[in-house]
């Protein structure tokens, strides 16, 4: 039988401690190893007893639970905190998660809810610890002479950072950051499993030859050198895909644009889901991400390429994906400041960063638009979508967005409509850059398989139009073809040699 989950209870009410002990005493896989009535005593007990989970009440006599959580996650990163509170307040929950709490349990709760939460948090920790060293994105270039130098963070192995990647770089020691919070609500994980179960086994054409598999370097070895993509600029290009109306195919275009950029340029491409409440990119690509952009919010400002590498799985075609939060209520954790910092790090790491924005105009969306080098506005020939596109163009004018940086994409351009393309362009006072045809069957097969249609059906008209869209962002005459992928893929764990 595996070792039981060691639980420490911190609560200033003896009756509550006794009740919790009694509830957990019925579980063979959980052991209550101790208790404390103050935050200070709880921290001392945690150091001595080394519990897996610390069950802590928010209201303590010497220190509130949120501040106590910060101390625990900073000093004891292997201890997972579950905060217990009677305050059903979204802002309070957000602060608790930002402080490092792995779960926020609302009183009154049932025995099943208590036990299920403890098991879920412990299972997430075990999966993270069993994952081994993660990969991380390779910086695009060493700091230019006279410019701002890159700084490697030297941290204890328990924090999940790759020590091998920073061994040859100048380093400073910072306080050990807490491990990324694994935000996977109980209602979300089963849903993702059901979706993956519905997806048929891949029967796609044979993919292009993969890059040679490189084994992780040993502690006393240098990471192997990998060929880099041909750069067309000193930093990456951030392309934001936006629409004033949902349902026009914005996310599908974002996924396939990212895949097409890799095919046509051979560069490294990141895909960011900023539809924070109901983002679908991870589902469209068949991913079950270990972390999301909500983890960035919790760890900020200790967020660099290494940290992001922990959160961004690789999707079909080599796209690295930063997923949206797994539950809508967590979206409020992510601020405009977090978005700016994240896009800055990704821009310095990848050749292209494709951002799928929510139609909702909030601070996060506005920040992404401000950070964009290129903007793609998606619409179709329906009157509501055209009206919303016109409003978006007015917004761009207020934000002083250059018209030259905006590309108007007409999706389902050949679908029956009462409005012509000429009328659309006259109404919006902007030419259509690319007209994407309506090929619903191909798109549906792509979604069901979790593979971009530009990979499944590279010769289809809809895929050729995505290549045309790439040409709006990158001069294709100077771009590499799909074969560039074979040797030009960046890896998150690879770093340049120290000079």
RODRENVEX-169374 format. One record per residue (C-alpha): residue number from 1; residue in one letter; x, y, z. Coordinates in steps of 0.1 Angstrom, whole numbers. Layout:
  num  residu     xx     yy     zz
  NUM       a      X      Y      Z
...
//
This chain:
  num  residu     xx     yy     zz
    1       x      0      0      0
    2       x     14     34     -9
    3       x     24     58     19
    4       x     -6     77     33
    5       x    -11    114     26
    6       x      3    133     56
    7       x    -20    161     67
    8       x    -14    189     91
    9       x    -44    208    105
   10       x    -41    245    115
   11       x    -72    259    131
   12       x    -77    280    163
   13       x   -109    261    173
   14       x   -102    228    191
   15       x   -136    214    183
   16       x   -130    220    146
   17       x    -97    202    148
   18       x   -113    173    165
   19       x   -140    171    139
   20       x   -115    172    110
   21       x    -94    145    127
   22       x   -125    123    130
   23       x   -136    128     94
   24       x   -101    121     80
   25       x    -96     92    104
   26       x   -119     70     84
   27       x    -97     72     53
   28       x    -69     45     50
   29       x    -49     67     26
   30       x    -48     98     48
   31       x    -30    103     81
   32       x    -33    134    103
   33       x      2    139    116
   34       x     -4    170    138
   35       x    -23    202    144
   36       x    -17    238    155
   37       x    -38    267    167
   38       x    -18    296    152
   39       x      0    303    120
   40       x     34    305    137
   41       x     29    272    154
   42       x     16    257    121
   43       x     47    268    103
   44       x     70    253    130
   45       x     50    220    129
   46       x     52    219     91
   47       x     90    222     92
   48       x     92    193    117
   49       x     65    170    104
   50       x     69    176     66
   51       x     32    170     57
   52       x     20    166     22
   53       x    -10    189     27
   54       x    -15    217     52
   55       x    -53    222     59
   56       x    -55    258     72
   57       x    -83    280     83
   58       x    -83    316     69
   59       x    -90    332    103
   60       x    -61    327    127
   61       x    -53    347    159
   62       x    -18    358    150
   63       x    -18    360    111
   64       x    -45    358     85
   65       x    -45    326     64
   66       x    -35    343     31
   67       x     -3    358     45
   68       x      4    325     63
   69       x      0    307     29
   70       x     26    330     14
   71       x     51    321     41
   72       x     44    284     37
   73       x     48    284     -1
   74       x     80    305      1
   75       x     97    285     29
   76       x     82    250     23
   77       x     75    247    -14
   78       x     68    209    -11
   79       x     39    215     13
   80       x      5    221     -4
   81       x    -19    245     13
   82       x    -56    240     13
   83       x    -73    271     27
   84       x   -106    267     45
   85       x   -130    297     47
   86       x   -166    308     52
   87       x   -161    338     29
   88       x   -178    330     -5
   89       x   -161    359    -22
   90       x   -144    358    -56
   91       x   -119    384    -48
   92       x   -109    366    -16
   93       x   -106    333    -35
   94       x    -84    350    -61
   95       x    -61    364    -34
   96       x    -58    330    -18
   97       x    -48    313    -51
   98       x    -23    341    -58
   99       x     -8    336    -24
  100       x      0    300    -33
  101       x    -30    280    -20
  102       x    -36    249    -41
  103       x    -74    249    -33
  104       x    -99    271    -15
  105       x   -125    250      4
  106       x   -157    267     13
  107       x   -174    260     46
  108       x   -196    241     53
  109       x   -183    212     33
  110       x   -190    175     33
  111       x   -166    148     42
  112       x   -164    137      5
  113       x   -155    173     -5
  114       x   -128    175     21
  115       x   -113    141     13
  116       x   -116    146    -25
  117       x    -98    180    -23
  118       x    -69    165     -3
  119       x    -65    136    -27
  120       x    -67    158    -57
  121       x    -40    182    -45
  122       x    -18    153    -35
  123       x    -22    136    -69
  124       x    -13    168    -87
  125       x     19    171    -67
  126       x     28    135    -74
  127       x     23    140   -111
  128       x     44    171   -111
  129       x     72    154    -92
  130       x     71    124   -114
  131       x     73    145   -145
  132       x    111    149   -143
  133       x    130    178   -158
  134       x    109    199   -181
  135       x    119    215   -213
  136       x    122    253   -217
  137       x    124    277   -247
  138       x    157    287   -260
  139       x    164    324   -259
  140       x    166    339   -293
  141       x    201    355   -288
  142       x    225    366   -261
  143       x    221    401   -248
  144       x    234    427   -273
  145       x    266    445   -262
  146       x    255    476   -242
  147       x    219    463   -240
  148       x    200    447   -211
  149       x    217    415   -200
  150       x    198    383   -195
  151       x    199    369   -159
  152       x    196    332   -151
  153       x    178    323   -119
  154       x    196    298    -97
  155       x    170    280    -76
  156       x    167    249    -55
  157       x    158    217    -75
  158       x    125    215    -57
  159       x    111    245    -75
  160       x    109    228   -109
  161       x    134    249   -127
  162       x    161    233   -149
  163       x    194    238   -132
  164       x    213    223   -161
  165       x    201    250   -184
  166       x    215    278   -163
  167       x    247    261   -152
  168       x    269    280   -176
  169       x    252    314   -173
  170       x    259    342   -148
  171       x    235    337   -120
  172       x    221    354    -90
  173       x    203    337    -61
  174       x    167    347    -55
  175       x    143    333    -29
  176       x    131    299    -40
  177       x     98    305    -58
  178       x     68    284    -50
  179       x     59    256    -74
  180       x     33    264   -100
  181       x     -3    259    -88
  182       x    -20    231   -107
  183       x    -54    246   -114
  184       x    -76    216   -124
  185       x   -111    219   -109
  186       x   -129    186   -104
  187       x   -156    196   -129
  188       x   -131    203   -156
  189       x   -108    173   -156
  190       x   -136    148   -163
  191       x   -149    170   -191
  192       x   -115    170   -208
  193       x   -113    133   -205
  194       x   -147    129   -221
  195       x   -137    151   -250
  196       x   -105    132   -256
  197       x   -124     99   -254
  198       x   -148    112   -281
  199       x   -118    120   -304
  200       x   -111     92   -329
  201       x    -76     77   -331
  202       x    -54     97   -354
  203       x    -55     86   -390
  204       x    -37    116   -405
  205       x    -12    114   -433
  206       x     23    106   -422
  207       x     39    137   -406
  208       x     71    151   -419
  209       x    102    135   -405
  210       x    107    146   -369
  211       x    137    163   -355
  212       x    162    139   -340
  213       x    153    129   -305
  214       x    178    144   -281
  215       x    181    128   -247
  216       x    182    152   -217
  217       x    218    161   -208
  218       x    234    147   -176
  219       x    242    171   -148
  220       x    279    173   -159
  221       x    272    177   -196
  222       x    263    207   -217
  223       x    229    207   -235
  224       x    235    197   -271
  225       x    235    224   -297
  226       x    203    226   -319
  227       x    199    244   -352
  228       x    180    277   -349
  229       x    155    291   -374
  230       x    166    318   -397
  231       x    155    350   -380
  232       x    139    379   -398
  233       x    140    403   -370
  234       x    159    408   -337
  235       x    128    399   -317
  236       x     97    379   -323
  237       x     65    391   -338
  238       x     34    392   -317
  239       x      2    387   -338
  240       x    -31    392   -320
  241       x    -62    377   -335
  242       x    -94    396   -326
  243       x   -131    397   -334
  244       x   -158    419   -320
  245       x   -182    389   -323
  246       x   -179    353   -312
  247       x   -186    324   -336
  248       x   -167    338   -366
  249       x   -139    311   -364
  250       x   -113    332   -347
  251       x    -98    304   -326
  252       x    -97    280   -355
  253       x    -78    306   -375
  254       x    -54    312   -346
  255       x    -46    275   -343
  256       x    -40    270   -380
  257       x    -21    303   -384
  258       x      3    291   -358
  259       x      8    257   -375
  260       x     12    274   -409
  261       x     38    298   -395
  262       x     59    268   -385
  263       x     54    250   -418
  264       x     63    281   -439
  265       x     91    296   -418
  266       x    106    268   -398
  267       x    106    292   -368
  268       x     95    286   -332
  269       x     59    296   -326
  270       x     40    301   -294
  271       x      2    302   -292
  272       x    -15    320   -262
  273       x    -51    317   -253
  274       x    -63    350   -238
  275       x   -100    340   -239
  276       x    -96    336   -202
  277       x   -130    324   -193
  278       x   -139    301   -221
  279       x   -107    295   -241
  280       x   -108    265   -264
  281       x    -73    262   -278
  282       x    -62    233   -256
  283       x    -93    214   -265
  284       x    -89    221   -302
  285       x    -54    207   -301
  286       x    -62    177   -279
  287       x    -40    190   -250
  288       x    -44    184   -212
  289       x    -21    212   -199
  290       x     -4    208   -166
  291       x     -5    246   -161
  292       x    -22    276   -175
  293       x    -17    314   -177
  294       x    -33    315   -142
  295       x      0    300   -129
  296       x     18    330   -144
  297       x     -4    353   -124
  298       x      4    334    -92
  299       x     41    333    -97
  300       x     45    369   -111
  301       x     70    385   -112
  302       x     92    354   -110
  303       x     82    344   -145
  304       x    108    337   -172
  305       x    113    314   -202
  306       x    121    285   -179
  307       x     89    289   -159
  308       x     68    293   -190
  309       x     84    261   -204
  310       x     69    242   -175
  311       x     34    254   -185
  312       x     34    251   -223
  313       x     29    217   -238
  314       x     38    210   -274
  315       x      8    206   -297
  316       x      8    188   -331
  317       x     31    206   -355
  318       x     55    218   -328
  319       x     33    247   -315
  320       x     39    255   -278
  321       x      6    265   -262
  322       x     -1    286   -231
  323       x    -36    276   -222
  324       x    -64    296   -207
  325       x    -75    289   -171
  326       x    -94    257   -167
  327       x   -123    273   -149
  328       x   -140    306   -156
  329       x   -138    320   -121
  330       x   -100    319   -121
  331       x    -99    343   -151
  332       x    -99    373   -128
  333       x    -65    363   -114
  334       x    -49    374   -147
  335       x    -42    411   -151
  336       x    -30    433   -179
  337       x      4    435   -162
  338       x      7    397   -163
  339       x     -2    397   -199
  340       x     24    423   -209
  341       x     51    405   -190
  342       x     42    371   -205
  343       x     42    384   -241
  344       x     75    402   -235
  345       x     92    370   -224
  346       x     76    350   -253
  347       x     86    376   -278
  348       x    122    374   -267
  349       x    120    336   -270
  350       x     99    327   -301
  351       x    100    339   -337
  352       x     62    343   -337
  353       x     37    347   -308
  354       x      0    342   -319
  355       x    -25    354   -294
  356       x    -62    344   -295
  357       x    -81    372   -277
  358       x   -116    371   -262
  359       x   -143    392   -280
  360       x   -148    409   -246
  361       x   -129    442   -245
  362       x   -113    443   -210
  363       x    -79    454   -197
  364       x    -64    421   -208
  365       x    -75    423   -244
  366       x    -65    460   -246
  367       x    -31    452   -232
  368       x    -26    424   -258
  369       x    -36    449   -286
  370       x    -11    474   -273
  371       x     16    448   -274
  372       x      8    435   -309
  373       x     30    440   -339
  374       x      3    427   -362
  375       x    -34    426   -357
  376       x    -58    402   -375
  377       x    -94    412   -374
  378       x   -118    383   -383
  379       x   -153    388   -395
  380       x   -178    372   -419
  381       x   -206    385   -441
  382       x   -233    385   -414
  383       x   -246    420   -405
  384       x   -239    417   -367
  385       x   -203    406   -374
  386       x   -198    436   -398
  387       x   -213    460   -373
  388       x   -189    447   -346
  389       x   -159    449   -370
  390       x   -167    485   -376
  391       x   -168    492   -339
  392       x   -134    475   -335
  393       x   -119    497   -362
  394       x   -131    527   -343
  395       x   -114    513   -312
  396       x    -82    509   -331
  397       x    -83    545   -341
  398       x    -87    556   -305
  399       x    -58    534   -296
  400       x    -37    549   -324
  401       x    -33    515   -340
  402       x    -18    519   -375
  403       x    -40    507   -403
  404       x    -10    491   -419
  405       x     -6    467   -390
  406       x    -42    455   -393
  407       x    -52    427   -417
  408       x    -89    421   -423
  409       x    -97    384   -427
  410       x   -131    373   -441
  411       x   -140    338   -429
  412       x   -166    317   -447
  413       x   -162    341   -476
  414       x   -181    319   -501
  415       x   -211    313   -478
  416       x   -245    327   -490
  417       x   -250    362   -478
  418       x   -269    394   -487
  419       x   -237    415   -484
  420       x   -210    414   -510
  421       x   -173    416   -503
  422       x   -172    450   -521
  423       x   -199    464   -498
  424       x   -180    450   -467
  425       x   -148    467   -478
  426       x   -166    500   -485
  427       x   -184    499   -451
  428       x   -153    491   -431
  429       x   -130    513   -453
  430       x   -105    485   -453
  431       x    -96    459   -480
  432       x    -99    422   -472
  433       x    -65    407   -469
  434       x    -75    371   -471
  435       x   -108    354   -480
  436       x   -111    320   -463
  437       x   -136    296   -479
  438       x   -162    276   -460
  439       x   -150    240   -458
  440       x   -169    229   -427
  441       x   -163    191   -431
  442       x   -125    195   -432
  443       x   -126    219   -402
  444       x   -148    194   -382
  445       x   -124    165   -389
  446       x    -96    187   -378
  447       x   -113    195   -345
  448       x   -123    159   -339
  449       x    -87    147   -344
  450       x    -71    176   -325
  451       x    -48    184   -354
  452       x    -47    217   -374
  453       x    -63    213   -409
  454       x    -32    228   -425
  455       x    -14    196   -414
  456       x    -43    171   -422
  457       x    -52    187   -455
  458       x    -22    207   -467
  459       x    -35    210   -503
  460       x    -70    220   -495
  461       x    -81    255   -505
  462       x    -86    265   -469
  463       x    -51    255   -460
  464       x    -37    274   -490
  465       x    -55    305   -478
  466       x    -39    301   -444
  467       x     -5    301   -462
  468       x    -17    333   -479
  469       x    -24    348   -444
  470       x     11    338   -433
  471       x     23    359   -463
  472       x      7    389   -448
  473       x     29    386   -418
  474       x     61    372   -433
  475       x     75    377   -468
  476       x     72    341   -481
  477       x     98    347   -507
  478       x    123    347   -479
  479       x    107    320   -458
  480       x    118    285   -455
  481       x     95    257   -466
  482       x     81    229   -444
  483       x    114    210   -445
  484       x    129    237   -423
  485       x    110    222   -394
  486       x    132    191   -395
  487       x    163    208   -380
  488       x    151    243   -369
  489       x    129    236   -339
  490       x    138    253   -307
  491       x    137    234   -274
  492       x    127    250   -240
  493       x    157    234   -223
  494       x    184    245   -248
  495       x    203    276   -240
  496       x    233    292   -258
  497       x    268    287   -244
  498       x    281    313   -221
  499       x    304    337   -238
//
